[in-house]
Every structure is written in C-alpha cells, then in structure tokens.
C-alpha cells in the first residue's frame, strides 16, 4: 500500500529540491511523477526541447471528459544568493506559527496542496475531473506555461476552470497587470577614456534610456488614473530596470552594456503603444551613437511577455472559488501569472492561493501555518464539491 503523505510532508519534499529558475527542475518532476504513479495516477511531462534540464508535468483524475478544474502552479523559485537567511532555505522550518523555506509561499505550498488534492480525488468518486498543471520558468517571465498548456490540450480532456495558486491569502483575484520586457544590448566603441569623445561609451549611452524609464514612472504616478487602473497598486504602468552589466575597465569607454527594461501595464493601456514609445527613444540614442562611430548600435530582443488577467463577466473559475471561500470582495494584483495565458487559451481563470505575496522572494520566506491550513481546507472542499 503506497504511503499517502500529508500536505506538509509533500511541501517539505518539494522545498528540498533547489529548483531555482537557472537550474534543473527534473529531480522534482521525477519525484512528483513517481508519487502520483504510486497512487495510480498517470502523469505526463513536457520536456523543453531548448532546455533539456527542465520539464512541465500535468495529470488528470476523474471522468475522462472535458470541463474539469485545473490546479495550476509553478515549480521554479527565485535564488537565495546574497540573502541573509536564518534557516536552511531548502528545508522547511516551523517556528512561531510559520513555515520557513524558499518557495513555501511562492508557491510550493500551493503545489503541495494541489498534489495532495489530486491523490485524494483519485479515490473520491469524482463527478467532474480535476487536473494538476505544474510549469517551470514562471519566475523569469511565465515562459514555461504556454507550451505546457498546448501540450495538455493534446493529451488531456480540456478543463474549463483554472485556479492559479499564487499567494493571494486565499482571496479570489480576478485581474492582474500584463508584463513584458526587452533585453537591451548597447554596443559601443572602445577608446581610451582620455579621448572619450572619439569613442562610444555603451554604459553612458544606456543612461538616457534608463532615465527615460524614471521619467515615465514620474509622469504616470502624477497622472489621474483611469477607472480601470485605479483598482491596482500602484494604479499606473511601471517601467523598471533591475539588472545592468557592462564595461571592461574604468579608463576604457565601455564597448558593451546589457540591461533589461520591463513594463507592468494596466489593462487599458496597450503593449504596442509602450513598445513604440521605448523603441522611439532607442532609435534616437542609436542615431547619436552612430554619429560618433558607425559600428555602434543597440540590439533589442523581447525577453518575456505575459498577458494580463481580465476580469470575466460571470466567470466560472471566479464563481467556483467564491463558493468555496465565501469571498465576495473584488481583488486585483500587480504581479503577473499564467492565469492570463490560460485565459488566452480559452479557459476561465482566477488566482487563489495561500500565503501573502509580501513574503515572496524575501530572505526568510514563509507561509503562515494558518494560511497553509486554510489552503488545505479549501482543497478538501474542492474535492468534496467535485464529488457531488
């Protein structure tokens, strides 16, 4: 008789796999697949052909028919490098009513609850299917979810309602901002810094583009938000640069500079308009660079693009979560998720998961025991509802 693990035991196992986005998630996928197989559940994986060390995994229990509920999570976590942890980040530590560990909140806590629910549902006599979908590379732009969704629809009966378990303190979140980002490579021309006017300093030429981002944020923050934007925090589109690198030495004009500029757009503003505004600035800076040396240039490539989650009129997923939680308030978030990608693929989608986003990505990340237990109770009610 296979051992049936508790949600906490499953979370502890998932946390033990250091599935930082830059690294493999295959040991975790292997364990999930093996655990589900032990309980008579066939799991399917989608290996990324461009990253053989990564894969998504999904499964189905209940009647082999369309219209099921999908529990969607991601397997990757953000790095712990440089963060001052008081405990081992890849071992769950319970202290003061909290479970500490990388991913407890974002979002292996939910993943554990979803795996537990699938195993429970296997023997619950479901009248409506339940599916599990665990993607990868969510933390670097939700790039693993779209091919997973496509693969699911080729193998499993298509579900109709998706619950994305990002931390929402178990509230029904029905909308989120869209997001997209561009890798920007400034290519300069090296000369000795004493004659810098004859060269092109890639770092210094990046500065006007980064300053443009600051100017947009100042302008957006000062503007009166639209009715659509007003419900978000912050109620405007943000433009952000979080990483930059470049240069060779302090006395050489930098030949290269790389940075990523990303947008988090409110739903009533278009990606195309913001893209065109940025590219206009890029062309102006590039022209100035090439006036000094024709080999100088700016290379742009899209790093990620996440559609926003649009609130649905009479949404099936929203109605289901509200019935299970009793939450009837309106909630939106500024972070992006695969919910918008499921929605684009024809699913009804909502966000509802245990934990508070304020703890995500932090040193000493945690999920409160109370929130984890609330998530467990939610899954118990979901399995019961699908069985009646």
N, C-alpha and C positions, 0 to 999 in steps of 0.2 A: 504494500500500500504506500503510494508516494506521500511524502510529508507535505502537509498544507501549511505554508508559512503565514505568519501574521503580517499585516501591513508594515509594522515596524521592522520585522525581520527582513522583509523584501527591501524596504528603503535602505536598511543598513548594508545589504548586499550591493545594491545599486551604487551607493555612495562610495563603496570600496573600490570601484573602478574609476580611475582618474581620467575621465573622458573629456579632458579639455579639448576644445574645438580643433586645435592644431594637431592633436594626436588621434590615435585609433579609438574607435568605439566597439571594435569587433569582440573583445572579451565580454563586454556587457551584452551584446546582441546574442552571442553564443549561450550565455547563461540564461537569458530570457527565453530563447528558443527551447533550450533543454528543459527548463522548468515547466513551460507550457506543454511541451510534448509529454512530460511525465504525467500530466493531468489530462491527457487525451485531447489536447488542443493542437491542431496543426498550425504552425507559424510559417509565415512567408517572409523572405527578406529581399530587399532590392539593393544589390551592391552597386556602389557608384563606380562606373567604368573609368572615370577620371581620377578617382581616389580609391584604389583597391583596399585601403585600410579602413574604409567606412561603409556602413550599410544602414538602411532603414529596416524596420521589422513591423509586421502587421498580422492580425489574426481575427478570426470570426467565430462566434459561438451562437447557438440558437438556430432557428429555422433558416434554411438556405434560400433566402428571399431578400428582395430589396426593402429599403425603408428602415434600416436599423439605426441604432445610436452609435456614434463613433466617439471614443475617448482618445483625444489626441495630445501627445506630449513630445518633448524632445530629449535626446539622450546626452547632448553635449552640455558642458559647463564652461564658465569663464575661468581664466587662470587664477592661481593663488600667488603667483610670483610677486615678491615685494610686499605682500600684505602681512600685517602683524597678527597672526592667529595665536590664540591662547590654547587651542586644542589641535589635534591632528585633523586637518580639513577633510581627509578621506576616511574618517572613522566617525560614526555617529556618536556624539557625546551628549547625554541627557544631564541638564543642570538648570536648576531654578525654573522648572516648568517649560524648558525649551530643548529642542533637539538641534545641536550644532553640527555643521558639516557643509562642505561645498556641494550645493545642489539640493539641500534639504528643502529650501524654499523655491528655488528656481532650477529645475522643477521635478527632481526625482522623488519628492514627497508625493506629488500627484501621480507620477508614473507608477510608484509602488501601489498606490490605492487602485489605479486602473488595472494593473496586473492582478491584484487580489480580487477585484470585482469580476474579471473575466473568468478566473478559476471558479469562483463561487457560482457565477451564472451558468457555468458548464453543467451543473447538476441541479439547476433551479427550475427546469421545465419552462424555459423562456417561450413566450408567445411572440416576441419581437426580438430580432437579432441585436447583439452587442458586439462591437468591434473595437480593437485596440490598434492604434497607429502611433509608432514612435519613430521620429525622424532624427536627423543629425544636422549639424551646421546651422542651427537656429540662431546661435549667438553671433554668427558672422553674416547675418542677413537673411535668415529663413530660406537658404538656398537648397536645403535638402528636402523640403516639404513638397514642392510641385512635382518632381519626378516620383516621389513616393505616392502621391495622390493618383497620378497617372497609372502607376503600377498596380495600386489597389483596385482600380476600376477594371483592370484587365483580368484580375484573379478572383476578386470577391464580389458578391452582390453589392450594388451601390447603396450605401447608407443615405439617410436623408437629414439627420440632425447631428451636428458635431459639437462636442463640448471640449474646448481647448482649456487645459488646466493650468494656465499661467496664474500666478498668485493674485487673487482678487479678494481675499478674505471671505471667500465663499459667496460673493455677491455676483449677480448676473450683469456682466459687462457686455453691452450690445454695440459698442462702437470704439474704434481706435484710429489714430492717425496712420497715414501712409508713410513710407520711408523709402529713400533711395540715396545712393552715394556714388561719387566718382573718384577713382584713383587718378590723381593729377601728378604727372611727371614733368617737372621743369628741367629742360635740357639747356644748360648754359654754355659758356666758352671760357676756358681756363686761361688766366694770365696772372702774373704777379700782382698782389694787391696794391703795390705802389703805383701801378698803372691801370687801376681797375676800370677806368673809363674806356679802355680799349677791349675789355672783356665783358662777359655777361654773367652776373652772379645769380645762379638759379635760386638760391635762398632768398636773396633780397628781392628778386622779381616775384617770388611766391608771396611776399608780404602784402602787396596790394590786393591780391585775391583773397587772402585770409582777412585782411581788413575790410574788404567788401562784405564778407560774412558778418563781421561785427556790426557794420553799418546797417545791414538788413535786419539783424536782431533788434537793434536800437529802434529802427523805424517801425518794425512790426509790433514791438512791445508798446510803443507810444500810440499806435492806431487804435481806434474803437473796433473791437472785434465784431464780426458778424454774429448773427444768432446761432449759426452752426458752430462757429469757432468758440463761442463764449462758454460752452459746456466743458471745454478741455482745460487742462492745467499743464503748461501755460496755454492761454487762448490765442495762440498765434503760431505760424510756421517758424520753426527754429532752423538755423543754419550753423553747422558745427564742424570744427576740425579737432580731432582728438589725438592724432599722431602725426609727427613730421620727422623726417630724417634727411640728411644731405651734407655735402661738403667733404673736403679732404684735409685741409689744414687752415689755420687762421690767416695765413698770408697768401692764400690762393683763392681767386674768385671761384665759387662753387660751381662745378660742372653739372651736378645733379641735385635735385631736391624732390622728394616724394611726400605727398600728403594726401589724405582722403577727406573730402568735404561731403558731408551728408545733410540731407533735408528731412525734417519730420513735418509733413504737410497736413494742415487741417483739411477736412474732406471737401470743402467748397473751393479749394484752390488746386490748380492743375499742375501735375508734374511737368508737362510740356512748357508751361509759362516759366517755371523756376529754372528748368534746364536751359531754356533760351536766354534767360537773364544772365545765368552764370557763363554760358558759352560766349555771350557778347563781351563780358569782361575778359575772358580768356583770350579772345581774338585781339582785343585792344592791347593787352600786355604782350602777347606774342609779337605783334607788329612792332612794338617798341624794342623788343629784344632783337628782332631780325634786322632792325635799322642799324644796330651796332655790329652784328655778325650774322650772316645768312644761315649758318648752321644751327643757330639757336632755335628752339621750338618748344611747344607744350603738347604733350601727349595725354589724351584723356581716355579712360575706359570705365564703363559702368561696373561698379563693384557689387551692388545689390539693388533690388527693387522689390518693395513689399507693398501690395495694395492695402488701402485702409479697409477696416471693417465697417460696413454701412449698416446702421440700424434698420431692421426689417419690419415691415408692417405685418402684424400677425405672424411673426417668425416662429416656426415650430421649435427650434432649439431654445429660444428665449422662453417660450411658454412652458417647455418641459422643465427647465432649470428653475423657473419661478415657482412651479408647482412643487418641486422637491425642496426648495429652500424657504419659500414663503416671502422671498424678497420681491417687493413690487416697486422699488425705487429705480430711478434712472441713473446708470453709471457708464462713463466712458473713460478711456485711459489714453495716455500719450505714447506709450510704447507700442511697438509693432509685434504681431504674432502671425502664425499660419492661418488664423481664422479668416482673414481676408482672402487668402489663397484658396481655402476650402470653399468660401463663398463664391469666388470667381469660377470654381469648378462645378457649381450648381448645387451646393449643399446649403442648408440653413445652418448658421454658426453663431455660437455665443462663447464667451470666456467665463469660466467659473472654476476656481481652484483654491486650495488652502494656502495660507501664508500672505504676507504683506510684501508688495514689490519694493518697499523701502529697505528690506533686508537683502534683496537680490544683489549679487556681485560684491557684497561687502566682506571685509575681513570678519571672521566670527559669524558668518551667515547662519541663520537659524530659522526654524519654523516652530511656533509655539505648540506645545502638546495639545492645547485646547483646539487650535486650528487643525492640527492633524486628525484629531478625533472627530471634529466637525466634518472633515472630508470623508472619514470612514463612515460616519452616519449617512452622509449624502449617498455614498456608493451602495450602502445597504438598502436605502430607499429606492435607488435607481433599479437595482436588481429585482426588488420586490415589484416595482411598477411594471417592469418588462415581463414579469412572470404572470401577471393577472390581466 
